[in-house]
Amino acid sequence: MHLPRTLKKELVLASSLIGGGLLLLPLAVYWVGQRIVGDYESEAGLWGLLTSIWSDFFSLELGAWLLVLSPYATIQLVRLAFKARRRGRTVTPVTDSREIT
């Protein structure tokens, strides 16, 4: 099966960022939470938070989906903003109000 280069690139980006959302982002949430709030309420600590997020994600809980997909969604929003900005800067021909004879 031959996929176009841009599709392959997008699939690699999506899988990397969603994988990061499943693994790295919960680690960051746990670390920041420990620094600001204190220990995680579960006795299981980090593993408890990870399994909680994963089970909510696979149970289709909105909060878990927002957390896991946020890295990919952020990249897509940045891309959309750059695209909209570029579209706003179109080059138009300059016309002179004087007639050329």
C-alpha positions, 0 to 999 in steps of 0.5 A: 500500500502506497500512501502519499508523502503528506499523509504519511507525515501527518500520520507520523505527527498524529501518532507521535502527538497522541502517543505523547498525550497518552504517555508524556502529558499524564506524567507532566500533569502528575509532576506539576500536580505534585508541586502545586497540589501535593500527592495524588489522592489515590494510593497508587500515585503516578500509576493510579493517575495513568490508569485513571486517564487511560481507562477514562480515555477508552471509556470515551470520557470527554475530559480524558479525550481533551487531555490526550488529544490536546497536543495534536489539537494545539498543532492543528490550531497553530497550523490553521492560524498560520494558514489564515494569516497567510490567506489574509496577506494576498498580493493584489495588483496595484492600480493607479487612478490616473489613466495612462495615455 
